[in-house]
Amino acid sequence: MIKQDFYIAGLIAKYVSGELTTEEDAKLSEWRKGSPEHEALFQKICSEEHLRKQAQRSRLFDPAEGWKKVEKRIHTNQRRSMRTRLLSYAAAIMLPIILAGAFIRFISPTLFPERNAITAQDIQPGSPRATLTLDNGQTIYLDSHTDEMLEQTNGNRVRIDSTLLDYRTDELQNGISDAPIYNKVETPHGGEYNLLLSDGTKVHLNAMTSLRFPVNFGEGKREVELEGEAFFEVAKTGQPFTVQVNGMQVEVLGTTFNVSAYPQEEYQTTLVSGSVKVKSDHGESCLLVPSQQASLTPGTDGIEIRTVDTAFYTSWTKGKIYFKDQRLEDIMTILSRWYDMEVVYADKDTKDVLFGCHVDRYSEITPFVHLLEETGKVHVKIDGKRIIFSNYINNANQ
């Protein structure tokens, strides 16, 4: 029983920190539904008041001393509601242990309302916007105010609204021509957009991404060209679907996967469901199963296969951004594509500080920056839309 209680406490702590896997989330949900007492305890532990206290004490938390307190409470509380008490104590010890390690957790924008020294009001998150370039060179700007039906030069019609381009119209299906007609959608810095291809395939484009695709797929292979990052939900038609990237291609029949292929960065294909075949331009290939990721460094031959938690690579499509054990520079590179900001490092070694974090993609960045400095690992200064990171110790000595 005690082992089970500490296991559940660990799941609650991981829930708070945004690290729960799909399997662990299912187990925690099952426990919560087991009794009203379980759910009440879960809500108490996860309340903002409780989390605020845990976050504030995490930097000063001594795990050894904490365990002594838990053991003392266990031995002195052998009577009423023992299991509930134990689980509460277990969660109390697990939360600060996780919060006090090499990670920070973006739990809530209101956890540190008293910290007003750092403000980043000028730095705003992105929004749905993109540019559509037609086959004839015509350019159409897409944003929250766009809502129309576009008729192209070949008579095909495309439905456009504030967040979506939809090529699945009857006119499109009847307008297939011998020569394929290509369109291109490009998202800017701080932009994203959704696309429904003529075959029903759904594509979610991340910031600073371009996708070139045929207005209608013929009877042969379906093929699109990508630079940047996109999440694909490929419709099953019996025809192969290929994502072409400079130096790599991904082939599928019907599946969900994420492709990240930004210039000067490692290319990654992360499979959520189904199967995909990843091939390099040098002829090397591999077949992925769900929860596997193929990575390729441009200019090299080898494809590396890893087993990953897909949530860390697809959370951006659900309005969240997760990081685990990642360098500050890598974290801020990803966030800089979405937020309207410039990042500067006063000390080179600051780039290599490791963090884990959970960011609400559509919220302002100020609470996240607060928590970065709360770790005591980096000093943060905001100057308009510029965020300046420096070594915390060096800054304190100045």
Disulfide bonds with the S-S distance in Angstrom:
none
